[in-house]
Amino acid sequence: MIGKIHKQMSHDSWLFSKMATPDYTPFVFLLLLFQSGVWGVPSCHATKPGMLNVHLVPHTHDDVGWLKTVDQYFYGDRNDIQHAGVQYILDSVVDQLLKNPDRRFIYVETAFFYRWWKQQTDDMQNTVKQLVNEGRLEFVNGGWCMSDEATTHYSAVIDQMTMGLRFLNDTFGHCGRPRVAWHIDPFGHAREHASMFAQMGYDGFFFGRLDYQDRNRRMVAREQEMLWRASESLTPPMADLFTGILPNGYNPPEGFCWDQSCDDPPIRDDPDLEDYNALVYKTNHIIMTMGSDFQYENANLWYKNLDKLIRYVNQMQSNGSEVNVLYSTPSCYLQELHRANLTWPLKGDDFFPYADSAHDFWTGYFTSRPALKRYERISNSYLQTCKQLEVLGGPISRKGPFGAGDSETLKKAMAVAQHHDAVSGTEKQHVANDYARKLANGWAHCQVLVSNTLSSLSGSSAPRVYCEHLNISVCPLTETSKKFSVNVYNPLARPVSWPVRLPVNGTAYSISDAKGKAVDSQVGLLSFIVTLRDFLSSLFCVCLSRYNASDGNNSESIQMSGAYIFRPNTSTPFIISKTNSVVQEVRQWFSPWVSQVVRLYTDSRALELEWTVGPVPIGDDLGKEVISRLDSSINSSGVFYTDSNGREVLQRRKDYRPTWNLRQSEPIAGNYYPINSRAYIKDDKDQLTVVTDRSQGGGSIQDGSLEIMLHRRLLYDDVRGVGEPLNETSDIYPEGLVVRGRHLLSLSPPATAADTHRPLAQEVVLQPLITFTDGELHPSTRLEFSGLQAVLPPAVHLLTVSQWDQDTVLLRLEHQYQASESKEHSQPVTVNLQVTSSPWRYAPSCSVSGRDSQSPTSVPELANDQSLWLSNYELTALIGCK
């Protein structure tokens, strides 16, 4: 059972936003921060009606890893790569804020601020708290990092936001809670991110990057600020979010950069801001970002010139100037837009793909560093399992027979990995290695915790063995032991059928389950023939192909393919293999660097394509981008569908954008979109869905076809800042990275397709954890255990079970079906919370609180049977008292 809200937690009302109405029950996120829509910030400077009010927002953009590692950026190490030291930025900013109460500063990356905060004296912490309480230092966004929006899964985004926002709430209380989402650097913007921000209770969202054609149109139409309706499933205004596009990306206006890294001269006489007017915006207010990457290490340079700028420009008002300049913050700017009481244009799709000029589409990073993308995804799965077993094991999980373990290390590593230059694959190689090292360290800490819990639950002290290289058929225990046990933990709240493949050296094995019943198995290579006619009669080609990457040597553009940019040198891919799907071998070797295994398990809902690509040859001095293309007889009419951060699905159309008339200049790259967990094409009869095991890029270039990029190896930098080509090698693979992955294909009638691909995608994201013990088991070993007394309804997904503090547990449930996608499951559902077994020991009652835009309000307590009603696509977070 889930107990009542833990009232000892300070400011418990911050947990929830949006009031329940008689018509629907809201999403309720644990990480909701503030009372949405409450205006009148006392720290905002006064503006002047009838004048152009220029809101100067001092800020620094501190990447949580990019050209340098997280540690190098914080400490200011390796300045030969990039001069940047975050600890000195925060030291300097606080010092300068104290010198003038009019000054303002915003900070974003909680991962850095948390580290700096822990190093401060009590006196300095009290000083900073005063700055926060007075609104002179304002936190925006507030997550552990500024997450990528194309390649992140929503569950990992929620976790990293929770980590950062919880620290701010615990440290600064109400005044530390961000009111504005701030994604100034990610390379395109996902609708699901906006939906999550809206449901978290943010008042607005600001970003800097969007397609150059979209920006030009919006400037002419004065639509750079809008209402983003970020869900087709949720009743407005549940996922509505005011969204603004910053005028200069996130940089200062030209000629107004006064950082030590800039060359602009200091202010000597009257500056002219007349060119920076509000003609492309709807109100007499405009926001100016005064700062950029890792700026304000010497904050005196900035503030001394900003003080002069404000003073000189405002003095000109006595001579008839109609420009008023003030220190401001995004929330103060947003307050003025709210007071304008205007009607804003509506946005319903997303901001992908992003291009900054005609031949420069930022669609390559959807696939860049595919091994890191997979490692991040399985690390998310492992973290969720680790958190669940921490709850199930209790205190012994953290300190037990195998030592001291924790989930916190992996939580922080995963939070950092969501950064827009981490899982995106757009960092330098040594930084990518550091992200992977942090994840591996987190795994090690979790393995101790998992071993302690499994020992407690099973009653066996036998050492647990973790074979982390099963994807390449390596497990020393199974390859050498005559007898061993396989332990499978399912983190989903429903049964799954999961094939277990192990490397062995014997020729015959006897396998039994926990009840002693024989388990069907097969030893040896799968070298037989399988007929797929009945399974995929509409699929007539599974092609592995490649594009040769542009080296920039052509008449149209000098743009090269790189870590960010995808730009093939031809619109026609070169076919590596072409497979007829009627009769084919299970194992297919197409070249020394490309192979594929096709598996169709008994009673399976999907066909498995396991692909292995690499080392990608570059002896011809051409970079290559390898794709898997599925050609079918489906009449897709140029329409296909991709998911947004693993949750809602959006319709895409070839050579089309919903909000402007597209001039298509890159017919391949300009039709690529992020695929986080699935993509599909359909007609009236069939829907072909591909579920991926990591984030990838893809599109439908031809009718009836889906193509997904698997691997990229490039020889040139694309001149977007990273400064090195995407050419991954290692000590293990000196000739180039080898990557293995899976696609799961299903063919269903469109009306029932979601009933297959929704649970299938969850199984891939939260896959079973497999551990091993060597030799005979002790007779008293407990062989089966469940944390649930009953499975959850098919529409309900157990998203989070996590230890919140010593006495409380966080539970997140979600209705995982989009509106109208399933006749059976796109309906409200009632969940009985009395489904947990005795080891969880929850109190016998539960309640939740809600908050609307005006005042706190209570959601009715759960029914006597402890049931919870979930409407379509709803997510609920509860805290339970143990």
N, C-alpha and C positions, 0 to 999 in steps of 0.2 A: 504494500500500500504506500501511497504517497501521503506524507503528513501535511499539516497546515504550513503556510508560509512561516519561515523562521523569523519570528518577530524580533529576536535579539539583533538581527542584522540591521545596521543603521540605514536609514532612508530606504526602507523596503519598497516604497512606492515607485522608486526609479526602475523597478524591474519590468514594468508593463506600460504599454502605450496603446491607445485606442479603446474606446468603450464598446462593449457589446450592446447591440440593439436588438429589438424583437425580430429583426429580419435575418441576422447572421451572428455567428460567433467569430471573434477576431483571431487572427494569428496573434500569438503572444510570445515574444522572444524574451529570454532571460536578460539579454544584453541591452534592453531598451533603457534609454538614458535619462530622458528629461521630458518635461511636460511640453509636448509639441504644440506650437502655435501661440505660446504665451509671449507677448511682445512687451517692449518697454525696458530695454537693458539700461540700467542706471549708469553704466560706465561708458556709454556711447557719447561722443562729442556731438554738440548741436549742429544741425545743418541749416542751410538758408534757402527758404522757398524762393523760386524765381531765378535762382542761380544754378550753374552747373556745379554740382558738388562732387569733387574728386576725392574718393576714399582711398587713401594710401595705406596699403597693408604690408607692413614689414614682415618678411618671412624668410625661411631657409628651406630648401628642398634637400633632405638628407637621405639619400638612397641607403637602404639597409643591405648593402652589398651591391657592387656593380663592377667598377674598375679595380676596386680594392675590396678586401673582405670586410665583414662587419666589424671585426676587432680592429683592423687597420684603419678603418674610417673613424671609429670612436677615438682611438688613441692618437691619431695623426701620424701613424706609421706609413712608410713607403710613399713619402711625398714626392719621390721621383716619378711615381705613376700619376698621381694627382694630389695637389695640395689640398688636404681636407682633414680637419680634426674636430669632430663633433663636440668633444668635451670642452674645447676652447670656445666654440661658438656659444654654448650655453653659459659658460662663465662670463663671457664678454657681454652677452645680451642682458643678463640679469644686472650686471654692473651698470649698464647704460640706462636701463629702465628706471633704476633707482635715482638717477640724476635729474629726471624730468617726468613729473606725473602725467604729462600729456601724452607721452610716448606709448605705443602699443607694439605687441609682437604676438604672432601666432606660432604654435608648434604642433607637429603632426605625429612624428614617429615615436610611439611610446617605447619601443624596444631600446632606443637610444636614451630617451629621457629617464626611463627606469634605471638604466645603468648609471647615468650621471647622478640621479637622485640618491642612490645608495652610497655614493661617495661623499655626500655633503654632511656638514656638521648640523647639529640640531638648530643652531642659530640661523644658518643659511636656509635650512628647510622651512623654518618659520617665516623667514623673509620672503621666500618664494610663495608660500601659502598666502601671504598678504597680497602679493602681486596678483595672484589668481583671484582672490576674493574681491579685489578692486577692479577686476576686468582688464588689467594692464597686460597680463600674460594670459592668453586664451588658447585652449587646446581645441583643435579642429580635427575632424575625422576620428582620431583617438584609438584606432586599432594598433596592434603591435607593429604593423607596417602599413604601407599604402599598397594594397594587394593588386596583383594583375587581375584584369577582368575577362581575359580570353581563355586562359589556361588553368584557372583555379576551379575547384569543385566547391559548391555552396557550403557543404558541411565543414570544410577546412577554413573557409572564409569566416563562417560564424564562430568557429573556435578561436581564430586569431583576433577577431574583433572583441570577443568576450575577454580574452586575456588582457588586451590593452585597456578596454573600458573599465574592467573591474579594478585594475590598478588605479586609474584616475578617480574612480568613485571612492575607493577605500582611502585614498590619500588626500583628496581635496573635497570630497563631498559634492554637494549640488553645484558649486561654482566651477568644479573641474570637469563637468560633463559637457562634451561637445554638442553643439546644436547644428553644426553644419558638416556634411560629408565633403571631403576635399580630395579629389583624385586628379591632380594637375598634370601628372606625367604618364599614366597608363596609355597604351597605344590603341585606343578604341574603347568603347564603353558598353557593357552588357546590360540588357534590360533586367536580368535577375539581380544584379548588384543594386540597381535603383530600387527594385522591389524590396530587397532586404533593408536598404537604408530607410525607405519609407516606413516599413513595419517596425524598424528599430526606434522610430520616432524622430528622426532628424527633420529639421525644418526646411532644409534645402541642400542642394548638391551643386558643387562647382567643379568644372574641369577645364583643361586647357587644349586638348587635342581633338580635332574632328576633321573629317574629310575636307580638303580644300574647296571642292565644289559646293559642299553643304555650307561651309562657312561663308563663301561669297554670296550665296543665295540668301542666307539668313541676315547678312549685313545689309543687303539691299532692302529686304522685307522687314527689317528691324525685329527679327525673331531669334535673337541670340539668347533670350531668356524665355522659358516655356514651362508648361506643366507636363511632366513625364508621367503618363499613365502606364505603369510598368508591369501590369499583369492583366491577362485576358480572363483570368479565373476569379480574381478577388473583386468583391463589390466595391466600387469607388466610394470613398477616397482611400481605401485601405492601402493601396499601392501607388497612390498619387504623390509625386514629389516635385516641388519647384526646382528647376534646374537652370543653371546659368553657365554660359561660355565666357571664359575670361578673355579680355581683349588682346593680351600679349602672350598667350600661352601661360607661362608662369614667370616670365621675365619682366624686368622693368621696361618702360618706354625707352625708345632709342635716345641715347644721350643722357640718361638719368640713372646710370649704374655707378655707385660710389663704393663698391667693395674693393678690397685690396687686389682682387683678381681682375678688376675692370680697368679700362683705359680712359673712361670719360672724365673730363676735367671737373673739378669741384665748382660749386656755385660761386660766382664772383659778383654778378649783377643780376638784374631782374630776369628771371627765366620766363619762357613763354610756353604756356600749356594750352593755348587756344586751339592747336591742332588736335588735341586729345579731347574731343567733345563727345557729346552723347547722341550724335546724329544716327548712329547705327544701333542705339538702344532706345527703349520706349520711354524711359523716365529721364529726369534731370539729374540722375545719379550715375556715376561710373566708378568701377573698382579698378585700382591699379596695384598689381603685385610688385612690391619693391623688394626684390631679392631674387635669388636663383640657387643653383646647386652649391651647397655647402658654403653659403655666404654668411657674413656677420661674424667671422672669426675675430675681426677687429671692428666691432659694432660701432665704435666712435666715428669711424669714417662715414658710415651710413647715417647715423642719427644727427650728426653735426650738419650734414648737407640737407637732410630732410627737414630739420628745424628751420634752416634758412629758406628752403623752398616754400614751406608753409607761410612763414612770416612775409617773405617778399611778394608772393602771389596775392595773399589776402590784403596786403597794404595797397595793392593796385585797385581794390574795390572803390577806394575813395576817388579814383580817377575814372570811374565808370565801368571797370571790369566786372563781368558777371561770372567769374570763376571763384569758387570757394574750395580751398584745399584743407583736408583734415586727416589726422591719424585715425585709422579705423580698423575694423576687423570684418571678416565675412558675415558674422551674425549681425553686426551693426548695419552693414550695407543691406542685408536681407530685411532688416527691420524697416528701412526706408522704402524698399520696394513694396513691402506689405502695406505700408501707410498710403502708398499711391493708389491702392484699391483699383487696379486695372484688371482686365481680362487678358489672360496669356494664351498663346497658341498651344495646341495639344500635340504631344509626341507619343506614338504608340509602339514604334519598333525600337531598334537599337542603333548604335553608332559603329557598326562593323560593315564592311572592312574600312580601315583608315588609310587614306593616301594623302601625302603632303604635296604631291605634284602628279602630273599625268602618268608617269611611268614608275611611280614609287609607291607601291602598295605594301603596307606593313602586314603581310599575311604569311611571311615565312616563319615568324616566331611561333605561330600556332603549332609548329612541329619541331622547331629547333631544340637540340639536345634531347632526343627521344628517350635516352636511357635515364637521364635525370628526371624527366617527366614521369616515367614509370616508377622510379624509386620514390618520388614524392607521393604518388598515388597509393602505392602499397604501404608506405609509411603512414599515410592517413588511416588506412584500414587497420594497421597494427596498433596505432594510437587508440582508436576507438575500442579495440579488443582489450588493450592494456587498461584503459579507464574502466571498462566494465568489470574486469577481473579484480581491479583494485577495490571496487565496491563489494563484489561478491566475497572477496577474501578478507575484507576488514583490515584491522591494523597489522595482522600477520603478513599481509601482502607487501607491506613496506619494510618490515623487519622480520625475517623469518629464517628458516633453515638454510637458505642459500645466500643470505646476506641482506644488505640494505638495498632496496630498489625503489624506484619512483617513476611516475609518469610525467613529472614536471619538465624533465630534461627534453623529452621528445615533444612535449607541448610547445616549448620555446623554439626548438629546431623546426618544427612544422610551421609555426607562426612566421618565422623568418623566411621560410621557403615559399610563402605566399606572395612575397614581395614582387613587384612588377619587373625586376631584373633578376629574379631567381628562377622559379619554375617556368617562367617565360623563355628561358634559354638565351637571354641577351647579355649575359655577363662574360667577363674574361674567363679563360679556362681555369686559372688557379682559384678564382672565386667559385666557380661551379664545383670544383673539387672540395672547397671548404664547406659549401652547403651540404654536399654528400657526407662529408666527415661528421658534421654536426648531427645529421640524421642517423648515421651509424652509431654515434655515441648515445643518442636517445634510445635507439633500439636496445643497446647493451643494458641500459638502466631498466628498461621495461622488461627485458628478459628475466632479470632477477625477480622483479615483481610478479611476473607471470608464473615463474617456477615456484615461488612461495605460495601463490594462491592455488595452483594445481596440486601442489603437495598437500595443502590443507584440505581441499575439496575431495581428493582421492584417497587421502590417508596413506599415501606412499611417499617415502623420502627418496625414492630413486631419482638420480640426476636426470634433468630434462635436456635433450639434445635438440638444437635448432639448426636445421639444414637450410641455409639462406640461399643456396645456389641450385635449388631444384629446377629452376627455369633453364639451367644448362645441364641438367641431369647429373648433378654432383651431390652426393650425400655419403660421406665416408662410413657412417654407421650402417646404413642399409646395404652398402656395397660389401661390407666385411662381416657383419653379424649373422650368425645362424638363426637367431631368434630375437625379435624385437617387437615392441608395441608402438602403434601409431595412435596418437591422441589428436582428435579433431575438435576444435571449439568453433561453434557457429555463432557469430555476433549478431545475426539477424533474429528477429522475434517470430520466426516461422521456420518450418523445416525446409531444407534445401537438399538437392541431390548434387553432390560435388565429386567428380572423379578424382582419384588420387593416383598420380603416376610417380613411381619411385625407381631410381636406378638400383639394380641388384645384379649379382654375379651368378646366382644359382639358376637352375633350370626348372625347378618345380617348388612351389611354396603352398602351404596350407594356411588359409586366412580365415579367421572367424571374427564375428562381431562381439559386442559386450555380453550378449546372451549365449555365446557359444555357437551361433548359427554360422554356417559356411557363407562366405562372401564370394560372389563371382569375381574372378580375376583372370588375368592373362599375363604370361611371362614371355618376353621376347619382343622384337621389333614388329610393329604393325605393318606388314608388307602385303596384305591382301588387297583385293579389289572390292570397291563398294559402288553400288549403283545409286545415283542420286536423282534419278528421273522423277520419282514421286515427290521428293522433298523440295526440289527447286526447278520445277519444270519451266518456269519463266526466266530462269537465269541461264544465259547461254555463253557467258565468258567471264572467267575470273582471270584478269590480266595483271601481271606485275610489269610495270613500265617505269621509265625514267624521263625526266626533262633534263636537258643540258642547261646549266645555269649561265645567265648572261655575264659576260666579263666587262660589260660597259662599252665595248668596241662596236657600236653600230650608229647608224645615222639618226635614229630617233631620239636616243638618250644615252648618256654615259653611265647610267645607273647600273650597278652590279647587284647580283643576288648576294645576300649576306644574312647575318643572324636575324635581322629584323625583316628585311625586304625579300620577297619572292618575286623573281623576274626571270622566267625561262627565256631562252633565246629563240624558241619556236613555239607555236601553239599546238604542235602535234607531238605527243610523247613517243619515245622509242620503246617498242615492245620488247621486254626481256623474256616473257613467257606468255602463252595463250593456252588456256585450259578448257577443253570441252567438258561440260558438267554432266554428261550422260553416264559415262563410265570413266573412271580415272583412278590412278594409283593414289593411295593414301599419302605416301611420301614422294615429294617431287623436288628434284634438284635441277634447277634451270640454268645455273652457271656456278662457278666457284664461289660467288658471293651472294647468291640469291637462292633460297629454297623455301618450301612451304609444306606443311603437313595439314591434311584435311581430315577431320574427325567428325563422325556422326554417331553419337552414343544412342544406345537403346532408349526409346521413349524421350529423347531429347527434344526440347523446343527450338533448338538452334543448331546450325552447322558451325563448327569451329574451324577457322583458318588460322593456323599458327605460322607466322612468317618469320624468317630470319634473313636479315640484310646486313651485309658488310663482310670484310672491309670494302667500301665503295671505291672502285678503282679510279685513280686520277692520273694515270700514266699518259693520257692524251691531253693533259693540261686543261681539262674541263671539269668544273664542279658539277655535281649531279644531285638531283632531287627525285627520290624513288617513290612511286605511288602504287597503290593497289586500286585497280579499276574494276568495277562490277557492271557488266553490260547486261541488260535484260530487255524483255519485250514490253515492259510497263510503259504505258503512254503517259509520261509525266508532264508533258507540255511545258517544259522549261521551269517547273516548280519543284523545289525540294525543301527539306526541313532539317533544321539542326537544333540541338538543345542549347539552352543558355545556362552555363555553369552547372550542368547536370540536373536542372529542374524543369522549368517550362520549356516548351518547344516553339520555335518561331518559324514561320513560313519564309522561304527565300525564293527569289525569282531571278533567273539568269539575266544579266545586263539590265538590272532594274534596281532603283531605290525608291522607297515609298514616299519620300519627302522632297525629292527634286528630280529633274530630268537629267539622267545620267549621260555623260559623254564618255563612253567606254573606250579606254586606250590600251588596256591590258586584258585581253579576253580570257586568259587563264587566271592570273593572280587577282584580277579585279572581280572574279567570281568565287574566290575562296573565302570560307567563313570558319570560325572556330567550332570544332566539334569536341565537346568535353566528355560526353558519354555515349551519344548516339546521333545518327542521321538516318533519314529515310526518304524514299520516293514512293509515289503511289498513284494509282488510277482508281477507277470505280471497282475493280475486281481484286487487285493485289496491292499489298504494301511490302516493300523490301526494306528491312531495317538492319542497320549495322550498329552493333554495340562495341565500343572501343574500350581498351584497357588503360588508356591514358588520354590526355588531351592531344589532339591532332588537328591539322587543317584539311579542308576538303571542299568539294563542290560537285555540281552536276553540270558538266560542260556540254554533254550531249543528252538529248532526251532518252530516258530509260537507263541512264548511267549514273553511277556514283563513283567518285574517286576520292581516295584518302591518302594523304602524304605520310609515308612511313619514316623516312630517314633523309637527312640532308648532309652533304659534305661539300664544302665550298672553298674556293681558293682566294677569294678577295673579300676585303672588308667593305661593307656597304655604306660607309661614311656617315654613320649615325651615332658615333661616339665611342663604341666599344674598342675600336682600334686594332682588331685582329680578325682574321677569317675564321669561319666556323669549320674548323678542320680538326676533329677530335681524334686524338691518339692517346695511348697509355702504355705502361710497361707491359701489360698483358696483351694489348693489341697495338703494337708499334706501327703496324701497317694501316691502321684505321679502326674506328669503333665498329663493333659488331652488335647489332640490336635484334632482340627477339620480342615478339608480341603476339597478341591474339585479337582477331575480330570474330564476333559471334553474329551470324546471319540468321534472320528469321523471315519467313514469307507467310503472310497471314492476310485474311480479309481486312481492309482498313478499319472496319467497325470493331474488331476484336484485337487489333495489333498491339494496342497499349497493354492489354492484359498479359501479353508476353514480354514486351520490351521493358516495361516499368520494373517488374521484379527481377528480370534478367540483369538490367543495369545495376540494381542494388546489390545483386550477388557478386558482380564484378568489383564494385567499389568496396564492399564490405565482405571480403572473401574469408573463408574459414582459416583459422590459425592451426598449423600442423606442427606438432612436436613429437619427439620420440623418446622412448626409454629402452635401454638395452637389456636383453636377457629375460628371465622369467619374472612375472609380476608376483608380488606377495599375495597370498590367498585372500587377505582381508582388504585388498585394494578395491576401492569403489570405482566402478567402471563407467557409470553414467551419472550425469548431473544436469539439471536444468534450473536456470534462474527464474523461470516462468512456470506458473501452474497451468497456463493455457496459451495457445498461440494468439497473436493479435489478428484482427481482421485483415484480409488481404490488402485493403486500401490504406492501412495504417503502417507507417514505418517508424521503428524505434531508432531515432536519430542519435540520441545522446543518453548515456548513463555515465555519470562522472561524480567523483567525490568533490563536493563544493568546499567544505571545510571539515573539521574533525567530526562534526555532528550531523551534517546535512549532505544530501545527495541531489544532484541536478538531473532531471529527466526531461528529455525533449521528445515529443511525439509529433508526427506530421501525417497529414492526409496527402498521399503522394501522387494522386491522379489529377491531371489537368481537367478543366471543365470540358465536358462533352466528348472526351477522347475515349471513354469506355461507358457503354450502356449499363454495365453491371457495377463498376467501381467508382465512376464519377458522380457519386451520390454521398450525401452526409452519412456519417457512421457514428455509432455509439461505442465507446471503449470502456470496458469494465476494468478499473484500475486494480481490482483485487486479483491480479494475475501473478503476483510475485510470491516466491516461496520463502520459507522461514529464514534463510540466511540474510535476507534483506531487512527484515525486522522493522517494517514501517509502521507508523502510527495508524490507527483505524479511521482517520478522517482526513479530508483534503479540502482546501479552498484556494482560489486564485483571486487576485485583485486586478482591476483594469483602470485605465486612465484615458479620458478623451482629451480633446484639445482645449477644454475649458477648466475642468476640475476633476478630482479623483472620483471614481465611482466603483462600486463593487459588482463583479460578475457573480451571479448566484452560485452558492456552493453546490458541489456535486450532489447528485442524487444519493439517496440512502444506500443504494447498491454500489456507490462510488464509481458511477459511470460518468464519462466525459463525452460530450457531443462535439464532433469535429465536422465542420462544413468543408466544402470542396477546396482542396489545395491549402488547407490550414495547418499551421504549425503552432504548437503550444509548448511552453516551458513551465515547469513546476519545480519548486524546491520542496523536498520531503524531509521531515525530521526522522532520524533513525530512532 
